[in-house]
Amino acid sequence: MRIAVTGAGGRLGRAVLDALANAPFTGIGGPLAWRRPDYDLDDLDAAVRLIARDQPEVIVHAAAWTDVDGCARQPEAALLRNGEAVGRLAEAAAGSGIDLILISTNEVFDGRRTDGLGYRPDDRPNPINAYGSSKLAGEVAAATAYGWTPDDRALQGTGLGTSPGGGPALGIVRTAWLFGPPGNDFPEKIAHAAERARAAGEALQVIGDEAGSPTFTADLADAIVELIGSGQRFGGIQHVVNGGATTRAGWARAVLAGLAIEVPIQEVLGSTWVRASTLPAWAVLEPTLLPSSVPSSLPLAEPLRPWTAALADYLPTLRRQLAARPDVGARVR
Ligand SMILES: NC(=O)c1ccc[n+]([C@@H]2O[C@H](COP(=O)([O-])OP(=O)(O)OC[C@H]3O[C@@H](n4cnc5c(N)ncnc54)[C@H](OP(=O)(O)O)[C@@H]3O)[C@@H](O)[C@H]2O)c1
């Protein structure tokens, strides 16, 4: 299978390329890495050119403008990159009979849920920031290109949608709170912040009232490969996150405990954190059960492992990343 991955240099894109390189159905040449300057979200004709050049059978669209504060400051640019560019890619892909997996976000939801449950694919999106609005615009544009009707899935909040039978498939994979190589993620940033707080003799301030589903890019990438291997069963919306949920403060505590960095933590309200974007307070997704590509008489569905187990696997890599940065590295045991 010829599989192209956009955003190939990003946190998720590189994990998907790694996972695909080991997949039995990936072609001899390996997956196709689409990145700038060849694939640029600001160039709306780029997808048409690359599809004609590489003729993939499946595209995983991991590229996006992920700077949520930048999106808040420039909402038109956000809509162009995360909305219109997705529509153009999806139209070109659907028109060429190519399956598409579109990576989207928990931030299509407003986060105002108070019943303690995670958002499901059939919950109604209601983004509260420009990044979430632009990603939802991308979902809708892709759904339109693949012939989903307004009665389908999140457009009306009525349930899982599927592509009309026979044509190429669109899978929308929503995820959240990604962590993984090459770093510069929440675990690495919190380790740096903890060292700064300790050096200053202060408590580390972390938001205590924002909850989410931390997700390891390697696990998400494996799940995407499973979805591709399952064929057209990936059509529809999937919520793919590691199991469990926590607050930013809970996540920080787990990271710092794993790195043996001791610093007092002071939980603060998200409303005290001045930034351009407003983040959903309850950003938790309920994981959908993934189809498995492995033929089996067992039920075909399984969730990803708990985020705490995934974080434990990431710690050695995180330690190496931190060790490469002299300000923190020397102190991480
Ligand atoms: N990070 C999260 O916590 C999170 C949560 C939920 C959903 N997601 C979604 O997951 C996907 C992957 O995110 P990520 O964490 O891997 O983000 P990332 O590390 O910021 O990677 C984004 C990728 O998009 C590319 N990109 C950005 N602007 C571009 C442009 N104008 N033209 C072409 N490529 C461009 C980047 O290219 P360069 O390498 O050239 O900059 C990078 O490869 C995105 O769809 C995102 O919306 C992320």
The ligand as a MOL file (V3000), in Angstrom:
LIG
                    3D

  0  0  0     0  0            999 V3000
M  V30 BEGIN CTAB
M  V30 COUNTS 48 52 0 0 0
M  V30 BEGIN ATOM
M  V30 1 N -0.2900 18.3790 19.9080 0
M  V30 2 C -1.4410 18.0650 20.4880 0
M  V30 3 O -1.5580 18.0370 21.7340 0
M  V30 4 C -2.6280 17.7130 19.6290 0
M  V30 5 C -3.8540 17.4310 20.2500 0
M  V30 6 C -4.9390 17.0910 19.4720 0
M  V30 7 C -4.8220 17.0070 18.0970 0
M  V30 8 N -3.6400 17.3070 17.5180 0 CHG=1
M  V30 9 C -3.5680 17.2290 16.0620 0
M  V30 10 O -2.5900 16.2450 15.7490 0
M  V30 11 C -1.9510 16.5670 14.5190 0
M  V30 12 C -0.4570 16.5260 14.6940 0
M  V30 13 O -0.0770 17.4560 15.6940 0
M  V30 14 P 1.3970 17.4880 16.2770 0
M  V30 15 O 1.2910 17.4780 17.7470 0
M  V30 16 O 2.2450 16.4830 15.5900 0 CHG=-1
M  V30 17 O 1.8080 18.9590 15.8510 0
M  V30 18 P 3.2120 19.5120 15.3760 0
M  V30 19 O 4.3350 18.8070 16.0480 0
M  V30 20 O 3.0640 20.9970 15.5250 0
M  V30 21 O 3.2520 19.1160 13.8570 0
M  V30 22 C 2.4610 19.7820 12.9240 0
M  V30 23 C 3.0160 19.5030 11.5790 0
M  V30 24 O 2.2940 20.3370 10.6720 0
M  V30 25 C 3.2240 20.9910 9.8540 0
M  V30 26 N 2.7870 22.3180 9.4510 0
M  V30 27 C 2.5110 23.3930 10.2130 0
M  V30 28 N 2.1910 24.4340 9.4450 0
M  V30 29 C 2.3010 24.0110 8.1680 0
M  V30 30 C 2.1040 24.6180 6.9140 0
M  V30 31 N 1.7390 25.9010 6.8180 0
M  V30 32 N 2.2990 23.8720 5.8150 0
M  V30 33 C 2.6770 22.5870 5.9010 0
M  V30 34 N 2.8870 21.9450 7.0600 0
M  V30 35 C 2.6830 22.6600 8.1730 0
M  V30 36 C 4.4840 21.1470 10.6610 0
M  V30 37 O 5.5500 21.3000 9.7570 0
M  V30 38 P 6.9820 21.8140 10.1860 0
M  V30 39 O 7.6240 20.6180 10.8230 0
M  V30 40 O 7.5990 22.2210 8.8980 0
M  V30 41 O 6.7530 22.9540 11.1310 0
M  V30 42 C 4.5040 19.8460 11.4260 0
M  V30 43 O 5.1290 18.8520 10.6750 0
M  V30 44 C -2.5310 17.9200 14.1020 0
M  V30 45 O -3.5710 17.7160 13.1830 0
M  V30 46 C -3.1030 18.4830 15.3840 0
M  V30 47 O -4.1530 19.3770 15.1190 0
M  V30 48 C -2.5340 17.6490 18.2430 0
M  V30 END ATOM
M  V30 BEGIN BOND
M  V30 1 1 1 2
M  V30 2 2 2 3
M  V30 3 1 2 4
M  V30 4 1 4 5
M  V30 5 2 4 48
M  V30 6 2 5 6
M  V30 7 1 6 7
M  V30 8 2 7 8
M  V30 9 1 8 9
M  V30 10 1 8 48
M  V30 11 1 9 10
M  V30 12 1 9 46
M  V30 13 1 10 11
M  V30 14 1 11 12
M  V30 15 1 11 44
M  V30 16 1 12 13
M  V30 17 1 13 14
M  V30 18 2 14 15
M  V30 19 1 14 16
M  V30 20 1 14 17
M  V30 21 1 17 18
M  V30 22 2 18 19
M  V30 23 1 18 20
M  V30 24 1 18 21
M  V30 25 1 21 22
M  V30 26 1 22 23
M  V30 27 1 23 24
M  V30 28 1 23 42
M  V30 29 1 24 25
M  V30 30 1 25 26
M  V30 31 1 25 36
M  V30 32 1 26 27
M  V30 33 1 26 35
M  V30 34 2 27 28
M  V30 35 1 28 29
M  V30 36 1 29 30
M  V30 37 2 29 35
M  V30 38 1 30 31
M  V30 39 2 30 32
M  V30 40 1 32 33
M  V30 41 2 33 34
M  V30 42 1 34 35
M  V30 43 1 36 37
M  V30 44 1 36 42
M  V30 45 1 37 38
M  V30 46 2 38 39
M  V30 47 1 38 40
M  V30 48 1 38 41
M  V30 49 1 42 43
M  V30 50 1 44 45
M  V30 51 1 44 46
M  V30 52 1 46 47
M  V30 END BOND
M  V30 END CTAB
M  END
